Amino acid sequence: MTPLSRALDTSPNVEALRLDLYRRMTPEQKARRVSDLTLGACQLAVAGLKQRFPEAGAPELLLRLAVLRLGAETVARVYGWVAPRDGP
């Protein structure tokens, strides 16, 4: 294990246990874990966007999330939406 692959706030024993548990997961369990973590990250990002743009409705917040994830150029090309100059 390289130093960068280990969490800095986790003891080596606990880290080894965590990695062993990940190794034992089925592909379906790993996919669920990734899906759950991705959903959580998106929810946190939308919460941050709501704070930055309190006047934005759900459709605009999702477009702004798409800008964060895909880039403004892709969102403009695919969805035809360009964020106002005040932010992403």
C-alpha positions in Angstrom: 0.0 0.0 0.0 1.4 3.4 -1.0 1.4 6.2 1.6 -1.1 8.1 -0.6 -3.6 5.3 -0.7 -4.0 5.2 3.1 -6.3 7.7 4.9 -4.2 10.1 7.0 -6.6 9.9 9.9 -6.9 6.1 10.0 -4.6 3.7 11.8 -2.9 1.1 9.6 -4.8 -1.8 11.3 -8.2 -0.2 10.6 -7.2 0.7 7.1 -6.2 -2.9 6.5 -9.6 -4.1 7.8 -11.4 -1.6 5.6 -9.5 -2.7 2.5 -10.2 -6.4 3.4 -13.9 -5.7 3.6 -13.8 -3.9 0.2 -12.0 -6.9 -1.3 -14.7 -9.3 0.0 -17.6 -7.2 -1.5 -19.4 -8.6 -4.5 -19.4 -6.5 -7.7 -23.0 -5.6 -6.9 -22.1 -4.4 -3.4 -19.3 -2.3 -4.8 -21.6 -0.8 -7.5 -24.2 0.0 -4.8 -21.5 1.7 -2.6 -20.3 3.8 -5.5 -23.8 4.7 -6.4 -24.7 5.7 -2.8 -21.5 7.8 -2.5 -22.2 9.5 -5.9 -25.7 10.3 -4.8 -24.5 11.7 -1.5 -21.9 13.9 -3.3 -24.6 15.2 -5.7 -26.9 16.0 -2.8 -24.1 18.0 -1.0 -23.3 19.8 -4.3 -27.0 20.8 -4.8 -27.2 21.9 -1.2 -24.2 24.2 -1.8 -25.7 25.5 -5.0 -29.0 26.3 -3.1 -27.0 28.4 -0.7 -25.2 30.2 -3.5 -28.3 30.7 -5.6 -31.4 30.8 -3.3 -33.6 32.1 -6.1 -32.9 29.1 -8.3 -35.6 26.5 -8.8 -35.0 22.7 -9.1 -34.4 22.7 -12.9 -31.8 25.5 -12.7 -30.1 23.8 -9.7 -29.8 20.6 -11.7 -28.4 22.5 -14.7 -25.9 24.2 -12.4 -24.9 20.7 -11.0 -24.4 19.5 -14.6 -22.1 22.5 -15.2 -20.0 21.5 -12.2 -19.9 17.8 -13.3 -19.7 18.2 -17.1 -18.5 21.7 -17.7 -20.3 24.8 -19.0 -19.5 24.1 -22.7 -21.0 20.6 -22.6 -24.1 21.8 -20.8 -24.6 24.6 -23.3 -24.2 22.3 -26.2 -26.4 19.5 -24.8 -29.0 21.4 -22.9 -28.8 24.8 -24.5 -28.4 26.5 -21.1 -25.7 29.0 -20.3 -25.2 30.0 -16.7 -25.4 33.7 -15.9 -22.1 35.4 -15.3 -22.6 35.3 -11.5 -21.4 31.7 -11.2 -21.4 28.2 -12.5 
